[in-house]
């Protein structure tokens, strides 16, 4: 751990490196709380290169709190489509409506009030408060965990080490430029103090780093054993009727909530793909379908599990559709898929729909 007389030097050297790097990100050119906030929401568990076009497009269509609150969740999710972790978008939308209703359209400057909003956890709160309002709160993300764990040779696995890391960062943060300090730690972890192959020779604070001095950087942060990710087999139905296909909208809560998809689900033990799509159509949509041969198989990975999807071309047989297991359903022409927010795995099936023979 760095002794208190060294803290000032450490902070200044880190900030000097940060300003010399001058990473030219759009969100670094503003102190507008709204712009800072949406950038931090997008950047959670997402690469900077992925976020850049989404951030620009978002601000073009939704430049402020009121434009989000006055919109609808379907449009919000469509703008977010492909960015993943869709609960972030739903929470941001809900938080904006609350700000309009309870805070006169102004983002609270009080960290306690701001943290009450949906989706505003300790990291988002600290990042926005420090960058937009100059409040010295340490922002603990994965980069900060890695940097501070190595800096102090913390031999406690994360997240058990979270309180200690927060306390250490609180003692190091530059009170005059807390936003720059937090962003400097993030940049250091992303560009220099990486999880594999860290560039210690290019690190501006390596002389303070306990792990570097002891030549055991790869040991930190300490990790618990990873459990294998489960894998699921999924069957989905591309249901045709009068040259249109049926799409269904997932319930608003839970994984991928509010997104559109081709109806389907996990194949249970002893169940075939065709029987699964028949059962799903009956139980969730109140319709009868006749499945044909599979038209495509795709594989897709999420953060905590992976799937193999078999898509079946199905003919609508009869009955009046009802959204029993979904929030909504639509009959659409294939080219209309671009108007709806689908999750990424379904996008991989679009090429087997466009231009296909219809029923």
HELIX and SHEET records of a PDB file:
HELIX    1   1 UNK A    4  UNK A   21  1                                  18    
HELIX    2   2 UNK A   26  UNK A   29  5                                   4    
HELIX    3   3 UNK A   33  UNK A   43  1                                  11    
HELIX    4   4 UNK A   48  UNK A   61  1                                  14    
HELIX    5   5 UNK A   65  UNK A   69  1                                   5    
HELIX    6   6 UNK A   73  UNK A   80  1                                   8    
HELIX    7   7 UNK A   87  UNK A  102  1                                  16    
HELIX    8   8 UNK A  111  UNK A  114  1                                   4    
HELIX    9   9 UNK A  122  UNK A  133  1                                  12    
HELIX   10  10 UNK A  142  UNK A  151  1                                  10    
HELIX   11  11 UNK A  162  UNK A  172  1                                  11    
HELIX   12  12 UNK A  178  UNK A  191  1                                  14    
HELIX   13  13 UNK A  200  UNK A  202  5                                   3    
HELIX   14  14 UNK A  206  UNK A  208  5                                   3    
HELIX   15  15 UNK A  210  UNK A  213  1                                   4    
HELIX   16  16 UNK A  217  UNK A  219  5                                   3    
HELIX   17  17 UNK A  273  UNK A  285  1                                  13    
HELIX   18  18 UNK A  334  UNK A  339  5                                   6    
HELIX   19  19 UNK A  344  UNK A  347  1                                   4    
HELIX   20  20 UNK A  350  UNK A  352  5                                   3    
SHEET    1   A 4 UNK A 260  UNK A 261  0                                        
SHEET    2   A 4 UNK A 244  UNK A 249 -1                                        
SHEET    3   A 4 UNK A 230  UNK A 241 -1                                        
SHEET    4   A 4 UNK A 264  UNK A 266 -1                                        
SHEET    1   B 5 UNK A 260  UNK A 261  0                                        
SHEET    2   B 5 UNK A 244  UNK A 249 -1                                        
SHEET    3   B 5 UNK A 230  UNK A 241 -1                                        
SHEET    4   B 5 UNK A 305  UNK A 318  1                                        
SHEET    5   B 5 UNK A 288  UNK A 301 -1                                        
SHEET    1   C 3 UNK A 260  UNK A 261  0                                        
SHEET    2   C 3 UNK A 244  UNK A 249 -1                                        
SHEET    3   C 3 UNK A 328  UNK A 332 -1                                        
END                                                                             
